[in-house]
Amino acid sequence: MVNFPDANPATCTRCPRLQKQFRQLRISHPDYWNQPVLPSGCQSSTLLIVGLAPGKHGANKTGVPFTGDSSGELLFKVLSRLGIERQVRITNAVKCLPVQNKPSRIELLNCQRFLATELAEHVRKKEFVVLALGRVAHGSILRSMGLRQSQFAFSHGAVHEIGELGWLVDSYHCSRYNTQTGRLTEDMFFNVVTRAGQLSSLLPEDQA
């Protein structure tokens, strides 16, 4: 496990391109959060959900991961169906709004220290599950944990054992693009989140 005990995304200024974008947004959208978005939800949860990054009119507006846009609507709809919306922890691989929703490799690596710190705290739990929403989040999780990506291939619905008591579960990202193109349906997403909930003991094994 890679660990950066001094990592604090709230004060980070390592990415000039993203800092420039924030300065512009504070003028064009002064009522938006326009800062790094920190994790939210239950700190003691055994299920950590990791997305890609804040959306411009979603978390970058509200300051809370997966709120204010269609991705968050689907995520919380499914969590609510399962009754665990208050029992999970939610974060992103990249804490700041990426330019055109596409973080650069350097920006991903700069943000890795924050995800690594979050994961280091998460895996101390007796049982832990990480749900990766998308291939980029999947890769960031593995790098942050010092694991080889070649040993944990991404695919929707894949379940990987990481450590003695841990699991990494993969899902396509619950983005508007994926749902509109039919790559991800609500039922597909529901099934993956259900499995992650079962592995983290938030849901019974016979939950359907």
Backbone hydrogen bonds, N-H to C=O, Kabsch-Sander energy under -0.5 kcal/mol:
donor,donor_aa,acceptor,acceptor_aa,energy
2,V,144,S,-1.6
7,A,4,F,-2.1
11,T,8,N,-1.3
12,C,9,P,-1.1
19,Q,15,C,-2.1
20,K,16,P,-2.4
21,Q,17,R,-1.7
22,F,18,L,-2.2
23,R,19,Q,-2.0
24,Q,20,K,-1.9
25,L,21,Q,-2.6
26,R,22,F,-2.3
27,I,23,R,-0.5
27,I,24,Q,-0.9
28,S,24,Q,-2.3
29,H,25,L,-3.6
32,Y,29,H,-1.9
33,W,60,N,-0.8
34,N,60,N,-2.1
37,V,95,K,-2.9
38,L,36,P,-0.6
40,S,90,I,-2.3
42,C,88,V,-2.1
45,S,42,C,-1.4
48,L,46,T,-0.5
48,L,129,V,-2.6
49,I,47,L,-0.5
49,I,89,R,-3.1
50,V,48,L,-0.5
50,V,131,L,-2.9
51,G,49,I,-0.5
51,G,91,T,-2.3
58,G,55,G,-0.9
60,N,55,G,-2.4
61,K,58,G,-1.3
62,T,58,G,-2.3
63,G,59,A,-3.0
67,T,64,V,-1.0
73,E,69,D,-1.9
74,L,70,S,-2.2
75,L,71,S,-2.3
76,F,72,G,-2.9
77,K,73,E,-1.7
78,V,74,L,-2.2
79,L,75,L,-2.5
80,S,76,F,-2.3
81,R,77,K,-2.1
82,L,78,V,-1.8
83,G,79,L,-0.7
83,G,80,S,-0.6
84,I,79,L,-2.3
85,E,79,L,-0.5
87,Q,84,I,-1.8
89,R,47,L,-2.3
90,I,40,S,-2.8
91,T,49,I,-2.7
93,A,51,G,-2.2
94,V,52,L,-2.5
101,N,98,P,-1.5
102,K,99,V,-1.9
108,L,104,S,-2.3
109,L,105,R,-2.4
110,N,106,I,-2.7
111,C,107,E,-1.8
112,Q,108,L,-0.7
112,Q,109,L,-0.6
113,R,109,L,-0.5
113,R,110,N,-0.5
114,F,111,C,-1.0
115,L,111,C,-1.6
116,A,112,Q,-2.9
117,T,113,R,-1.7
118,E,114,F,-2.0
119,L,115,L,-2.8
120,A,116,A,-2.4
121,E,117,T,-1.6
122,H,118,E,-2.0
123,V,119,L,-2.7
124,R,121,E,-0.8
125,K,122,H,-1.7
128,F,165,L,-1.7
129,V,46,T,-2.6
130,V,167,W,-2.6
131,L,48,L,-2.8
132,A,130,V,-0.7
132,A,169,V,-3.0
133,L,50,V,-2.9
133,L,131,L,-0.6
134,G,132,A,-1.1
134,G,171,S,-2.9
138,H,134,G,-2.1
139,G,135,R,-2.5
140,S,136,V,-2.4
141,I,137,A,-2.4
142,L,138,H,-2.0
143,R,139,G,-2.4
144,S,140,S,-2.3
145,M,141,I,-1.4
146,G,143,R,-1.2
147,L,142,L,-2.9
151,Q,148,R,-1.2
152,F,149,Q,-1.5
157,G,170,D,-2.4
158,A,155,S,-2.3
160,H,168,L,-3.3
162,I,160,H,-0.5
162,I,166,G,-2.2
167,W,128,F,-1.5
168,L,160,H,-3.0
169,V,130,V,-2.8
169,V,167,W,-0.5
170,D,158,A,-2.5
171,S,132,A,-2.1
175,S,173,H,-1.2
179,T,175,S,-2.0
180,Q,176,R,-2.9
181,T,177,Y,-2.0
183,R,178,N,-1.1
184,L,178,N,-1.9
189,F,185,T,-2.4
190,F,186,E,-3.0
191,N,187,D,-2.3
192,V,188,M,-1.6
193,V,189,F,-2.6
194,T,190,F,-2.4
195,R,191,N,-2.0
196,A,192,V,-2.3
197,G,193,V,-2.4
198,Q,194,T,-2.2
199,L,195,R,-2.5
200,S,196,A,-1.6
201,S,198,Q,-1.5
202,L,197,G,-2.1
203,L,197,G,-1.7
207,Q,204,P,-1.9
